[in-house]
Amino acid sequence: MASKVLRIIVCIFDLIAFGLAVAAEQRRSTGVVKTDGEDNYRYCVYDSDIATGFGVGAFLFVLISQVLIMIASRCFCFGKPLNPGGSRACACLLFIFVWVTFIIAESCLLAGSVRNAYHYKYAVPFFKSPPTCETVRRGVFAAGAFFVLLFCLVSEFYYVNYSKARGSYTPYGGGEAGVGMATYK
């Protein structure tokens, strides 16, 4: 049977990661071109850099969630065999989908955090084109939040189906492998 405590902990971690990813999208840093006092150089001034911390936090919560699910399910490959049937087939497909959503969510969160942390720091002479003050694109953290939520749902279904298929597998069709020798009266 699927552990309710593990499912609740994983769900809480994923929801925290979702909230952090949404907060990171809302608090992305923005850059503004400023000129020095003598109008010789232009440079970028960035506002808050808190979105990087939110993105890294979401990254770590999703990572911990994935580790917990994979340890609990023995990464689907190890341990005793699973019962044949619909739950095993569903668990196999969901295992693949869990990893796909995990990799996409982590990629979005990591790329957004790295890009948000990068700031253009060079002064450009006034006669050249102004610096671009590039920041992370809108929607990178939002995509990460979407895939975190999708990961949360898929990992819950995966673990439930895995637990059903884990059940009580007995080789040779169940029961004893030999002929029963009961006493006759």
C-alpha positions as CSV (number, residue, x, y, z in Angstrom):
1,M,0.0,0.0,0.0
2,A,1.2,3.5,-0.8
3,S,2.6,5.4,2.2
4,K,0.3,8.3,2.9
5,V,3.0,10.1,4.9
6,L,5.4,10.0,1.9
7,R,2.7,11.2,-0.5
8,I,1.8,14.1,1.7
9,I,5.5,15.1,2.2
10,V,6.2,14.9,-1.5
11,C,3.0,16.9,-2.3
12,I,4.0,19.6,0.2
13,F,7.5,19.8,-1.2
14,D,6.1,20.1,-4.7
15,L,3.6,22.8,-3.7
16,I,6.4,24.8,-2.0
17,A,8.4,24.5,-5.2
18,F,5.5,25.6,-7.2
19,G,5.0,28.7,-5.0
20,L,8.6,29.6,-5.2
21,A,8.6,29.3,-9.0
22,V,5.6,31.5,-9.2
23,A,7.3,34.0,-6.8
24,A,10.4,33.9,-9.0
25,E,8.4,34.7,-12.1
26,Q,6.8,37.7,-10.3
27,R,10.1,39.0,-8.9
28,R,12.4,38.6,-12.0
29,S,15.1,41.2,-12.1
30,T,14.8,44.1,-14.6
31,G,17.6,46.3,-15.8
32,V,17.5,50.0,-16.7
33,V,20.2,51.9,-18.7
34,K,21.7,54.8,-16.7
35,T,24.3,57.3,-17.5
36,D,27.2,58.5,-15.3
37,G,27.2,62.0,-14.0
38,E,29.3,63.4,-16.9
39,D,27.3,61.6,-19.7
40,N,30.4,59.7,-20.8
41,Y,29.3,56.2,-20.1
42,R,26.1,54.2,-20.0
43,Y,25.6,51.1,-17.8
44,C,22.9,48.9,-16.5
45,V,21.3,49.1,-13.1
46,Y,19.3,46.1,-11.9
47,D,16.7,45.9,-9.3
48,S,16.1,43.0,-6.9
49,D,17.9,39.7,-7.4
50,I,15.6,37.6,-5.1
51,A,14.1,35.6,-8.0
52,T,17.4,33.7,-8.3
53,G,17.0,32.5,-4.7
54,F,13.4,31.6,-5.3
55,G,14.4,29.6,-8.4
56,V,17.2,27.8,-6.7
57,G,14.8,27.0,-3.7
58,A,12.2,25.6,-6.1
59,F,14.9,23.6,-7.8
60,L,16.0,22.0,-4.5
61,F,12.5,21.2,-3.3
62,V,11.7,19.4,-6.6
63,L,15.0,17.6,-6.4
64,I,14.3,16.4,-2.9
65,S,10.8,15.3,-3.9
66,Q,12.2,13.3,-6.8
67,V,14.8,11.6,-4.6
68,L,12.1,10.6,-2.0
69,I,9.9,9.1,-4.7
70,M,12.7,7.2,-6.4
71,I,14.0,5.9,-3.0
72,A,10.5,4.8,-2.0
73,S,9.9,3.0,-5.3
74,R,13.4,1.7,-5.6
75,C,13.7,3.6,-8.9
76,F,11.2,1.1,-10.4
77,C,14.0,-1.3,-11.4
78,F,15.2,-2.8,-8.2
79,G,13.6,-5.1,-5.6
80,K,11.2,-7.9,-6.0
81,P,9.2,-8.1,-9.3
82,L,5.9,-6.3,-9.7
83,N,2.6,-8.0,-10.2
84,P,1.6,-8.3,-13.9
85,G,-1.4,-6.2,-14.9
86,G,-2.6,-2.7,-15.5
87,S,-1.0,-1.1,-12.5
88,R,2.4,-2.3,-13.5
89,A,2.0,-1.0,-17.1
90,C,0.6,2.3,-15.9
91,A,3.5,2.6,-13.4
92,C,6.0,1.9,-16.2
93,L,4.6,4.7,-18.4
94,L,4.2,7.1,-15.4
95,F,7.8,6.4,-14.4
96,I,9.0,7.6,-17.8
97,F,6.7,10.6,-17.6
98,V,7.9,11.5,-14.1
99,W,11.4,11.7,-15.3
100,V,10.5,13.8,-18.3
101,T,8.5,16.3,-16.3
102,F,11.3,16.4,-13.6
103,I,14.0,17.1,-16.2
104,I,12.0,19.8,-17.9
105,A,11.0,21.5,-14.6
106,E,14.5,21.4,-13.3
107,S,15.9,22.7,-16.6
108,C,13.5,25.7,-16.6
109,L,14.2,26.5,-12.9
110,L,18.0,26.2,-13.3
111,A,18.2,28.2,-16.5
112,G,15.9,30.9,-15.2
113,S,18.0,31.2,-12.0
114,V,21.3,31.3,-13.8
115,R,20.0,33.8,-16.3
116,N,18.4,36.0,-13.6
117,A,21.7,36.0,-11.7
118,Y,23.7,37.2,-14.6
119,H,24.1,41.0,-14.8
120,Y,25.7,43.0,-17.6
121,K,28.4,44.9,-15.6
122,Y,30.4,46.9,-18.2
123,A,30.1,50.6,-18.9
124,V,29.7,51.4,-22.5
125,P,31.0,54.7,-24.0
126,F,28.2,57.1,-24.8
127,F,29.0,57.2,-28.6
128,K,28.4,53.4,-28.9
129,S,25.0,51.7,-28.7
130,P,23.7,51.4,-25.2
131,P,24.0,48.1,-23.3
132,T,21.0,45.7,-23.6
133,C,20.5,45.0,-19.9
134,E,19.2,41.5,-20.7
135,T,17.3,39.6,-18.1
136,V,15.6,36.3,-17.9
137,R,12.7,36.1,-20.4
138,R,9.1,36.3,-19.1
139,G,7.7,32.8,-18.7
140,V,10.8,30.8,-17.9
141,F,9.9,30.5,-14.2
142,A,6.2,30.1,-15.1
143,A,7.1,27.2,-17.4
144,G,9.1,25.7,-14.5
145,A,6.1,26.2,-12.2
146,F,3.8,24.5,-14.6
147,F,6.1,21.5,-15.0
148,V,6.5,21.3,-11.2
149,L,2.7,21.1,-10.8
150,L,2.6,18.5,-13.5
151,F,5.4,16.6,-11.9
152,C,3.6,16.7,-8.6
153,L,0.5,15.1,-10.1
154,V,2.3,12.5,-12.2
155,S,4.6,11.4,-9.3
156,E,1.6,10.9,-7.0
157,F,-0.1,8.7,-9.6
158,Y,3.2,6.9,-10.3
159,Y,3.7,6.0,-6.7
160,V,0.2,4.8,-6.1
161,N,0.3,2.6,-9.2
162,Y,3.7,1.3,-8.3
163,S,2.5,0.5,-4.8
164,K,-0.5,-1.4,-6.2
165,A,1.7,-3.4,-8.5
166,R,4.2,-4.1,-5.7
167,G,1.4,-5.6,-3.7
168,S,2.0,-9.3,-2.9
169,Y,3.8,-10.9,-5.8
170,T,4.2,-14.6,-5.6
171,P,6.0,-16.5,-8.4
172,Y,4.5,-19.5,-10.1
173,G,0.9,-18.2,-9.9
174,G,0.7,-18.0,-6.2
175,G,0.5,-20.4,-3.4
176,E,2.8,-23.3,-3.2
177,A,4.8,-24.7,-6.1
178,G,4.3,-28.4,-5.1
179,V,1.3,-30.6,-4.6
180,G,-0.3,-30.3,-1.2
181,M,-0.2,-33.4,0.9
182,A,-3.1,-33.1,3.3
183,T,-4.2,-36.0,5.6
184,Y,-7.2,-37.9,4.5
185,K,-9.8,-39.4,6.9
